[in-house]
Amino acid sequence: MEFKPVEQSFSVAFRYKLHFTQNLFDIENSLFKDVLEGYKKNGAIKLLFVIDDGVSDNHPDLLDAITNYCNHNSNNLQHTASLVISGGEQSKNDTKSVEKVLRAINDEHIDRHSFVVIIGGGAVLDMAGYAAAIAHRGVKLIRVPTTVLSQNDAAVGVKNGINSFKKKNFLGTFAPPYAVINDFDFLGTLKQRDWIAGIAEAVKVALIKDRGFFEYLELNTNKLKERDAKSMHYVIYKCAKMHMHHIAQGGDPFENGSSRPLDFGHWAAHKLEQLTDYKLRHGEAVAKGIALDLTYAQLLGLITEATLERILNLMRQIGFDLQVPLKNDAEKDVLLQGIQEFQEHLGGELCVTLISGLGKKHDVNEIDLERMRKAVTVLNESCKSQIV
């Protein structure tokens, strides 16, 4: 008896919204309740809040505000617990934080019709989102990002993950959130370093997609550096919208192919984070990675020296230190290993995004390692000349 192959095909539509607000848990602000009412009309939805300790420290009334908000809307919202967890990249470097979130999901009986609500920076969103994605094969997730970088980039995508085997995001999932809510009030307590770091992702997406947006950044460097809220709110909105459009319209939301334009500058950034024991913020590392790949692109003849200097000048004016922090040639070798690791992370052939002009991405499938070594030297020498 011969058995023929049985084939099936199906598709699942994913849909989620990015909302913008201020003072999310004010009793008078109905947005959070309204977002959840869209999921369940009758009965209270169980909620587990996971909160970055940096956020709770800087907003000491937040925990009480969440409790009061849920109590005020008890017909719709059932607050089970608020788990405060250590923030920063270290939360992604071992499994202890993930285990804490999983234990809370278990202890509070959070099921697949309950919600984990994560309030924090990009690292905590990644880590706790990963825990939510693997518990019960996926519980519902709402992200409330609290930094510039998480509001304009990290929170709006479909990826979650933690670091393992000394590799960035080695463990992870593709799991779209139910919703993302950007509360601009959280930005007010950011340190200047974190305010600036998130702008790197805006520079990235402008360079590969939108010359006009790059020119806006150029015209508003001082406003952005000096924490002009209106300018930053626009940059976050524009950058997040472009990221979401690429994910939805780029044809590869779960990254089955090899091209990753939104990872421009990231092969070096991920390795630099590791080399500095994650003392570099992700955005700071991305800025250095972009600067390095731009210098390499200029050495290839893809962009002119004038274009290179124009972009580097923009980043320096915003406040980025673009020097690649390598102590010796051995560390340079380790950095260049990041190219192979990047390929392994992507799968398939190597595909590194560069640019051939402002707003014009240009993918290459191989990297000349000696020329990339030279790019490190050229970039660092240009940084020294800026200091002098």
Summary of the structure (lengths in Angstrom):
residues: 388
radius of gyration: 21.5
end to end distance: 81.8
largest distance: 81.8
contacts: 1282
relative contact order: 0.10
helix: 53%
strand: 16%
